[in-house]
Amino acid sequence: MTSKANPSGLYVKAMPLQRANSSPHQRREKGRPMAAHMFEVGQALFFSPSIFEGASREGTYRVVRLLPADGGDNQYRLKCEADGHERVVRESQLSLG
């Protein structure tokens, strides 16, 4: 039978929560290392959209920012040389132009 102080007996074996020793950002860095980007900010590259990106314009783009990998493929923020449109693309869609 359960007592009035602990009516259900649920907390008898519960373990106390422990505080993490590092921030979430620091814990992420301890995992798998991020692969180095092949291209640098300011570099002009040729972008080839996939068949699923029909509205994307093929052509020369300039790297604006390096972004973290998504699914093992590094990403970049690019700006179109022709019209100034910016987009995020995967490294596998880029080549030296």
N, CA, C and O atoms as a GROMACS GRO file, in nm:
protein
  388
    1MET      N    1   0.084  -0.118   0.000
    1MET     CA    2   0.000   0.000   0.000
    1MET      C    3   0.088   0.124   0.000
    1MET      O    4   0.196   0.122   0.059
    2THR      N    5   0.046   0.231  -0.064
    2THR     CA    6   0.125   0.352  -0.075
    2THR      C    7   0.095   0.447   0.040
    2THR      O    8  -0.015   0.444   0.096
    3SER      N    9   0.192   0.531   0.075
    3SER     CA   10   0.175   0.626   0.184
    3SER      C   11   0.117   0.757   0.130
    3SER      O   12   0.109   0.777   0.009
    4LYS      N   13   0.077   0.845   0.222
    4LYS     CA   14   0.021   0.974   0.183
    4LYS      C   15   0.129   1.063   0.121
    4LYS      O   16   0.097   1.143   0.033
    5ALA      N   17   0.256   1.051   0.165
    5ALA     CA   18   0.363   1.135   0.112
    5ALA      C   19   0.395   1.099  -0.032
    5ALA      O   20   0.431   1.187  -0.111
    6ASN      N   21   0.384   0.975  -0.068
    6ASN     CA   22   0.412   0.930  -0.204
    6ASN      C   23   0.297   0.839  -0.248
    6ASN      O   24   0.309   0.717  -0.242
    7PRO      N   25   0.184   0.898  -0.291
    7PRO     CA   26   0.064   0.820  -0.316
    7PRO      C   27   0.078   0.713  -0.424
    7PRO      O   28   0.014   0.609  -0.415
    8SER      N   29   0.158   0.735  -0.524
    8SER     CA   30   0.164   0.636  -0.630
    8SER      C   31   0.292   0.554  -0.630
    8SER      O   32   0.300   0.454  -0.700
    9GLY      N   33   0.392   0.594  -0.554
    9GLY     CA   34   0.517   0.521  -0.550
    9GLY      C   35   0.600   0.539  -0.677
    9GLY      O   36   0.696   0.465  -0.699
   10LEU      N   37   0.564   0.635  -0.760
   10LEU     CA   38   0.632   0.653  -0.888
   10LEU      C   39   0.773   0.711  -0.875
   10LEU      O   40   0.861   0.680  -0.956
   11TYR      N   41   0.794   0.793  -0.775
   11TYR     CA   42   0.920   0.865  -0.767
   11TYR      C   43   1.025   0.797  -0.680
   11TYR      O   44   1.130   0.856  -0.654
   12VAL      N   45   1.000   0.679  -0.636
   12VAL     CA   46   1.093   0.609  -0.548
   12VAL      C   47   1.224   0.580  -0.620
   12VAL      O   48   1.331   0.598  -0.562
   13LYS      N   49   1.218   0.536  -0.744
   13LYS     CA   50   1.338   0.499  -0.818
   13LYS      C   51   1.381   0.605  -0.920
   13LYS      O   52   1.473   0.580  -0.998
   14ALA      N   53   1.318   0.721  -0.919
   14ALA     CA   54   1.352   0.825  -1.017
   14ALA      C   55   1.491   0.880  -0.990
   14ALA      O   56   1.530   0.902  -0.875
   15MET      N   57   1.566   0.903  -1.096
   15MET     CA   58   1.700   0.960  -1.084
   15MET      C   59   1.691   1.110  -1.102
   15MET      O   60   1.613   1.157  -1.185
   16PRO      N   61   1.768   1.188  -1.027
   16PRO     CA   62   1.764   1.333  -1.044
   16PRO      C   63   1.826   1.374  -1.178
   16PRO      O   64   1.917   1.307  -1.228
   17LEU      N   65   1.776   1.482  -1.235
   17LEU     CA   66   1.830   1.533  -1.360
   17LEU      C   67   1.968   1.592  -1.335
   17LEU      O   68   1.991   1.653  -1.231
   18GLN      N   69   2.058   1.575  -1.429
   18GLN     CA   70   2.191   1.633  -1.417
   18GLN      C   71   2.205   1.746  -1.517
   18GLN      O   72   2.157   1.738  -1.630
   19ARG      N   73   2.269   1.850  -1.475
   19ARG     CA   74   2.292   1.966  -1.561
   19ARG      C   75   2.408   1.937  -1.654
   19ARG      O   76   2.508   1.879  -1.613
   20ALA      N   77   2.395   1.977  -1.779
   20ALA     CA   78   2.501   1.956  -1.877
   20ALA      C   79   2.621   2.045  -1.844
   20ALA      O   80   2.604   2.157  -1.795
   21ASN      N   81   2.741   1.994  -1.870
   21ASN     CA   82   2.863   2.069  -1.842
   21ASN      C   83   2.898   2.168  -1.952
   21ASN      O   84   2.987   2.251  -1.933
   22SER      N   85   2.833   2.161  -2.066
   22SER     CA   86   2.864   2.250  -2.176
   22SER      C   87   2.736   2.295  -2.245
   22SER      O   88   2.630   2.234  -2.227
   23SER      N   89   2.747   2.401  -2.322
   23SER     CA   90   2.631   2.452  -2.395
   23SER      C   91   2.599   2.359  -2.511
   23SER      O   92   2.683   2.277  -2.548
   24PRO      N   93   2.479   2.369  -2.569
   24PRO     CA   94   2.445   2.284  -2.684
   24PRO      C   95   2.542   2.302  -2.800
   24PRO      O   96   2.575   2.206  -2.870
   25HIS      N   97   2.589   2.426  -2.822
   25HIS     CA   98   2.684   2.452  -2.930
   25HIS      C   99   2.815   2.378  -2.906
   25HIS      O  100   2.871   2.320  -2.999
   26GLN      N  101   2.864   2.379  -2.784
   26GLN     CA  102   2.988   2.310  -2.752
   26GLN      C  103   2.971   2.159  -2.764
   26GLN      O  104   3.063   2.091  -2.809
   27ARG      N  105   2.856   2.106  -2.726
   27ARG     CA  106   2.834   1.963  -2.736
   27ARG      C  107   2.831   1.920  -2.882
   27ARG      O  108   2.880   1.811  -2.915
   28ARG      N  109   2.776   2.002  -2.970
   28ARG     CA  110   2.770   1.970  -3.112
   28ARG      C  111   2.911   1.961  -3.171
   28ARG      O  112   2.936   1.876  -3.257
   29GLU      N  113   3.002   2.047  -3.126
   29GLU     CA  114   3.138   2.047  -3.179
   29GLU      C  115   3.214   1.921  -3.141
   29GLU      O  116   3.310   1.885  -3.210
   30LYS      N  117   3.175   1.853  -3.036
   30LYS     CA  118   3.244   1.733  -2.993
   30LYS      C  119   3.210   1.613  -3.080
   30LYS      O  120   3.280   1.512  -3.075
   31GLY      N  121   3.105   1.622  -3.159
   31GLY     CA  122   3.063   1.512  -3.244
   31GLY      C  123   3.147   1.502  -3.370
   31GLY      O  124   3.267   1.528  -3.367
   32ARG      N  125   3.084   1.466  -3.478
   32ARG     CA  126   3.152   1.451  -3.606
   32ARG      C  127   3.203   1.587  -3.654
   32ARG      O  128   3.128   1.684  -3.654
   33PRO      N  129   3.330   1.595  -3.695
   33PRO     CA  130   3.382   1.724  -3.741
   33PRO      C  131   3.318   1.766  -3.873
   33PRO      O  132   3.285   1.682  -3.957
   34MET      N  133   3.301   1.897  -3.890
   34MET     CA  134   3.241   1.950  -4.011
   34MET      C  135   3.342   1.944  -4.124
   34MET      O  136   3.458   1.983  -4.105
   35ALA      N  137   3.301   1.896  -4.239
   35ALA     CA  138   3.391   1.888  -4.355
   35ALA      C  139   3.424   2.029  -4.403
   35ALA      O  140   3.339   2.118  -4.400
   36ALA      N  141   3.546   2.049  -4.447
   36ALA     CA  142   3.589   2.179  -4.495
   36ALA      C  143   3.519   2.213  -4.626
   36ALA      O  144   3.497   2.126  -4.710
   37HIS      N  145   3.483   2.340  -4.641
   37HIS     CA  146   3.421   2.386  -4.765
   37HIS      C  147   3.526   2.391  -4.875
   37HIS      O  148   3.641   2.426  -4.850
   38MET      N  149   3.487   2.357  -4.997
   38MET     CA  150   3.577   2.360  -5.111
   38MET      C  151   3.598   2.501  -5.165
   38MET      O  152   3.703   2.531  -5.222
   39PHE      N  153   3.498   2.589  -5.147
   39PHE     CA  154   3.502   2.723  -5.204
   39PHE      C  155   3.504   2.827  -5.093
   39PHE      O  156   3.470   2.797  -4.979
   40GLU      N  157   3.544   2.950  -5.126
   40GLU     CA  158   3.558   3.058  -5.028
   40GLU      C  159   3.461   3.172  -5.057
   40GLU      O  160   3.408   3.184  -5.167
   41VAL      N  161   3.438   3.255  -4.955
   41VAL     CA  162   3.352   3.373  -4.971
   41VAL      C  163   3.417   3.466  -5.073
   41VAL      O  164   3.538   3.490  -5.069
   42GLY      N  165   3.336   3.518  -5.165
   42GLY     CA  166   3.383   3.608  -5.270
   42GLY      C  167   3.421   3.539  -5.399
   42GLY      O  168   3.442   3.606  -5.500
   43GLN      N  169   3.429   3.408  -5.398
   43GLN     CA  170   3.470   3.333  -5.516
   43GLN      C  171   3.353   3.323  -5.615
   43GLN      O  172   3.239   3.304  -5.575
   44ALA      N  173   3.382   3.336  -5.746
   44ALA     CA  174   3.281   3.323  -5.850
   44ALA      C  175   3.274   3.177  -5.894
   44ALA      O  176   3.377   3.116  -5.923
   45LEU      N  177   3.151   3.122  -5.897
   45LEU     CA  178   3.130   2.980  -5.928
   45LEU      C  179   3.017   2.965  -6.030
   45LEU      O  180   2.936   3.055  -6.048
   46PHE      N  181   3.012   2.850  -6.095
   46PHE     CA  182   2.904   2.817  -6.187
   46PHE      C  183   2.805   2.727  -6.114
   46PHE      O  184   2.843   2.623  -6.059
   47PHE      N  185   2.678   2.767  -6.113
   47PHE     CA  186   2.572   2.692  -6.046
   47PHE      C  187   2.489   2.617  -6.148
   47PHE      O  188   2.441   2.675  -6.245
   48SER      N  189   2.473   2.486  -6.125
   48SER     CA  190   2.389   2.401  -6.210
   48SER      C  191   2.272   2.349  -6.127
   48SER      O  192   2.293   2.260  -6.043
   49PRO      N  193   2.151   2.400  -6.146
   49PRO     CA  194   2.037   2.353  -6.068
   49PRO      C  195   1.999   2.210  -6.104
   49PRO      O  196   2.023   2.164  -6.216
   50SER      N  197   1.941   2.140  -6.007
   50SER     CA  198   1.893   2.004  -6.034
   50SER      C  199   1.765   2.011  -6.116
   50SER      O  200   1.709   2.119  -6.133
   51ILE      N  201   1.718   1.898  -6.165
   51ILE     CA  202   1.597   1.895  -6.248
   51ILE      C  203   1.472   1.934  -6.167
   51ILE      O  204   1.369   1.967  -6.224
   52PHE      N  205   1.482   1.928  -6.033
   52PHE     CA  206   1.369   1.962  -5.947
   52PHE      C  207   1.362   2.110  -5.916
   52PHE      O  208   1.265   2.157  -5.855
   53GLU      N  209   1.463   2.185  -5.956
   53GLU     CA  210   1.468   2.329  -5.932
   53GLU      C  211   1.449   2.404  -6.064
   53GLU      O  212   1.539   2.474  -6.110
   54GLY      N  213   1.334   2.387  -6.123
   54GLY     CA  214   1.306   2.443  -6.255
   54GLY      C  215   1.316   2.594  -6.262
   54GLY      O  216   1.356   2.648  -6.365
   55ALA      N  217   1.281   2.663  -6.155
   55ALA     CA  218   1.282   2.809  -6.155
   55ALA      C  219   1.421   2.867  -6.130
   55ALA      O  220   1.442   2.987  -6.148
   56SER      N  221   1.515   2.785  -6.088
   56SER     CA  222   1.650   2.833  -6.060
   56SER      C  223   1.724   2.862  -6.189
   56SER      O  224   1.711   2.790  -6.288
   57ARG      N  225   1.801   2.968  -6.186
   57ARG     CA  226   1.873   3.012  -6.306
   57ARG      C  227   2.016   2.959  -6.303
   57ARG      O  228   2.090   2.981  -6.206
   58GLU      N  229   2.054   2.890  -6.408
   58GLU     CA  230   2.191   2.841  -6.422
   58GLU      C  231   2.281   2.959  -6.458
   58GLU      O  232   2.241   3.048  -6.533
   59GLY      N  233   2.403   2.960  -6.403
   59GLY     CA  234   2.494   3.068  -6.440
   59GLY      C  235   2.600   3.092  -6.335
   59GLY      O  236   2.627   3.008  -6.249
   60THR      N  237   2.661   3.211  -6.343
   60THR     CA  238   2.770   3.248  -6.253
   60THR      C  239   2.714   3.316  -6.128
   60THR      O  240   2.633   3.409  -6.137
   61TYR      N  241   2.758   3.268  -6.014
   61TYR     CA  242   2.717   3.321  -5.884
   61TYR      C  243   2.841   3.349  -5.801
   61TYR      O  244   2.946   3.289  -5.823
   62ARG      N  245   2.829   3.441  -5.705
   62ARG     CA  246   2.938   3.472  -5.614
   62ARG      C  247   2.901   3.424  -5.474
   62ARG      O  248   2.787   3.444  -5.430
   63VAL      N  249   2.996   3.362  -5.404
   63VAL     CA  250   2.973   3.310  -5.269
   63VAL      C  251   2.960   3.427  -5.172
   63VAL      O  252   3.049   3.512  -5.162
   64VAL      N  253   2.847   3.431  -5.101
   64VAL     CA  254   2.821   3.536  -5.002
   64VAL      C  255   2.853   3.485  -4.861
   64VAL      O  256   2.907   3.560  -4.779
   65ARG      N  257   2.819   3.358  -4.834
   65ARG     CA  258   2.836   3.303  -4.699
   65ARG      C  259   2.852   3.152  -4.705
   65ARG      O  260   2.789   3.085  -4.788
   66LEU      N  261   2.935   3.097  -4.616
   66LEU     CA  262   2.948   2.952  -4.600
   66LEU      C  263   2.845   2.907  -4.498
   66LEU      O  264   2.831   2.969  -4.393
   67LEU      N  265   2.774   2.800  -4.528
   67LEU     CA  266   2.670   2.748  -4.439
   67LEU      C  267   2.705   2.605  -4.398
   67LEU      O  268   2.784   2.539  -4.466
   68PRO      N  269   2.647   2.557  -4.288
   68PRO     CA  270   2.675   2.419  -4.245
   68PRO      C  271   2.617   2.316  -4.341
   68PRO      O  272   2.530   2.345  -4.422
   69ALA      N  273   2.668   2.195  -4.328
   69ALA     CA  274   2.625   2.085  -4.415
   69ALA      C  275   2.482   2.043  -4.386
   69ALA      O  276   2.433   2.055  -4.274
   70ASP      N  277   2.416   1.995  -4.489
   70ASP     CA  278   2.282   1.939  -4.477
   70ASP      C  279   2.285   1.805  -4.548
   70ASP      O  280   2.297   1.799  -4.670
   71GLY      N  281   2.275   1.697  -4.473
   71GLY     CA  282   2.281   1.564  -4.532
   71GLY      C  283   2.419   1.528  -4.585
   71GLY      O  284   2.431   1.451  -4.680
   72GLY      N  285   2.524   1.583  -4.524
   72GLY     CA  286   2.660   1.551  -4.564
   72GLY      C  287   2.714   1.635  -4.678
   72GLY      O  288   2.827   1.614  -4.720
   73ASP      N  289   2.636   1.729  -4.729
   73ASP     CA  290   2.679   1.814  -4.839
   73ASP      C  291   2.682   1.959  -4.790
   73ASP      O  292   2.579   2.012  -4.750
   74ASN      N  293   2.800   2.022  -4.791
   74ASN     CA  294   2.811   2.161  -4.747
   74ASN      C  295   2.719   2.250  -4.829
   74ASN      O  296   2.687   2.219  -4.944
   75GLN      N  297   2.678   2.361  -4.769
   75GLN     CA  298   2.589   2.455  -4.836
   75GLN      C  299   2.653   2.592  -4.843
   75GLN      O  300   2.741   2.625  -4.763
   76TYR      N  301   2.607   2.671  -4.939
   76TYR     CA  302   2.658   2.806  -4.960
   76TYR      C  303   2.542   2.900  -4.988
   76TYR      O  304   2.440   2.860  -5.044
   77ARG      N  305   2.558   3.025  -4.948
   77ARG     CA  306   2.464   3.129  -4.988
   77ARG      C  307   2.532   3.201  -5.103
   77ARG      O  308   2.642   3.253  -5.089
   78LEU      N  309   2.464   3.204  -5.219
   78LEU     CA  310   2.521   3.262  -5.340
   78LEU      C  311   2.436   3.379  -5.389
   78LEU      O  312   2.317   3.387  -5.362
   79LYS      N  313   2.501   3.469  -5.462
   79LYS     CA  314   2.432   3.582  -5.524
   79LYS      C  315   2.457   3.577  -5.674
   79LYS      O  316   2.572   3.567  -5.717
   80CYS      N  317   2.351   3.584  -5.752
   80CYS     CA  318   2.360   3.577  -5.897
   80CYS      C  319   2.429   3.703  -5.951
   80CYS      O  320   2.394   3.814  -5.913
   81GLU      N  321   2.526   3.683  -6.040
   81GLU     CA  322   2.598   3.795  -6.100
   81GLU      C  323   2.507   3.875  -6.194
   81GLU      O  324   2.523   3.996  -6.206
   82ALA      N  325   2.412   3.810  -6.258
   82ALA     CA  326   2.328   3.875  -6.358
   82ALA      C  327   2.216   3.959  -6.297
   82ALA      O  328   2.197   4.074  -6.337
   83ASP      N  329   2.142   3.904  -6.201
   83ASP     CA  330   2.024   3.976  -6.150
   83ASP      C  331   2.029   4.006  -6.000
   83ASP      O  332   1.937   4.071  -5.949
   84GLY      N  333   2.132   3.960  -5.928
   84GLY     CA  334   2.144   3.991  -5.785
   84GLY      C  335   2.061   3.903  -5.694
   84GLY      O  336   2.061   3.923  -5.573
   85HIS      N  337   1.991   3.804  -5.750
   85HIS     CA  338   1.910   3.713  -5.670
   85HIS      C  339   2.000   3.624  -5.584
   85HIS      O  340   2.102   3.574  -5.633
   86GLU      N  341   1.964   3.603  -5.457
   86GLU     CA  342   2.042   3.517  -5.368
   86GLU      C  343   1.968   3.386  -5.345
   86GLU      O  344   1.845   3.383  -5.342
   87ARG      N  345   2.045   3.277  -5.327
   87ARG     CA  346   1.987   3.146  -5.300
   87ARG      C  347   2.087   3.063  -5.222
   87ARG      O  348   2.206   3.092  -5.220
   88VAL      N  349   2.036   2.958  -5.157
   88VAL     CA  350   2.119   2.861  -5.084
   88VAL      C  351   2.130   2.737  -5.171
   88VAL      O  352   2.029   2.683  -5.217
   89VAL      N  353   2.254   2.691  -5.194
   89VAL     CA  354   2.277   2.574  -5.279
   89VAL      C  355   2.373   2.477  -5.213
   89VAL      O  356   2.447   2.514  -5.122
   90ARG      N  357   2.370   2.353  -5.259
   90ARG     CA  358   2.462   2.250  -5.208
   90ARG      C  359   2.593   2.254  -5.286
   90ARG      O  360   2.597   2.296  -5.402
   91GLU      N  361   2.698   2.210  -5.221
   91GLU     CA  362   2.831   2.212  -5.281
   91GLU      C  363   2.836   2.128  -5.409
   91GLU      O  364   2.909   2.161  -5.502
   92SER      N  365   2.758   2.019  -5.412
   92SER     CA  366   2.759   1.931  -5.528
   92SER      C  367   2.700   1.996  -5.653
   92SER      O  368   2.717   1.944  -5.764
   93GLN      N  369   2.632   2.110  -5.637
   93GLN     CA  370   2.574   2.181  -5.752
   93GLN      C  371   2.665   2.288  -5.807
   93GLN      O  372   2.628   2.358  -5.901
   94LEU      N  373   2.785   2.302  -5.751
   94LEU     CA  374   2.876   2.410  -5.789
   94LEU      C  375   3.001   2.358  -5.857
   94LEU      O  376   3.046   2.246  -5.832
   95SER      N  377   3.056   2.441  -5.944
   95SER     CA  378   3.185   2.410  -6.007
   95SER      C  379   3.256   2.542  -6.034
   95SER      O  380   3.194   2.648  -6.036
   96LEU      N  381   3.386   2.535  -6.056
   96LEU     CA  382   3.461   2.654  -6.089
   96LEU      C  383   3.421   2.702  -6.228
   96LEU      O  384   3.416   2.622  -6.322
   97GLY      N  385   3.392   2.831  -6.241
   97GLY     CA  386   3.344   2.881  -6.368
   97GLY      C  387   3.447   2.951  -6.439
   97GLY      O  388   3.423   3.000  -6.549
   0.00000   0.00000   0.00000
